[in-house]
């Protein structure tokens, strides 16, 4: 459920941003078509932070409603500030002399606001469903087991992992130098 919850909370924001932007500008361009992905990424992070803190509070023995309250108190301000700065960043694009960039800034800025509002309305509602008793502390899911296995594999070989990371970076940089940059919109 924790994987689906961010999508359920943010997908309407994407639809609203594209719908309202399409109504305002009368079109969706190849440039503005990038806005939905941007809104999904930014909006989902708020929900992920809220859900993670909620699960942490459940692990501490709080009941669901108290865990929701504490989670919002702990990460709410940080989510609000990151959404505000992201909105300002996208919103500043509306002052650019390029029409497509202005439209992208409008679509993405509106989507960030919608995603933030929906995250803080839908997330507590959806988290409130379920048993009110605390979950077992230390409960392990498949992702926790997978990450523990990766840690067991990586921990004994830090120099090897670092070296492989450097090698991969060098290979990617060499490959990137072969990219032909093409900027024709035709």
Buried (B, 14 or more C-beta within 10 A) or exposed (E): EBEEBBEBBBBBBBBBBBEBBBEEBEEBBEBBEEBBEBBBEBBBBBBBBBBEBBBBBBBEEBEBEBBBBBBBEBBBEEBEEBBBEBBEBBBEBEEEEEEBBBBBBBBBBBBBBBBBBBBBEBBBEBBEEEEEEBBEEEEEEEEEEEEEEEEEEEEEEEEEEEEEEEEEEEEEEEEEEEEEEEEEEE
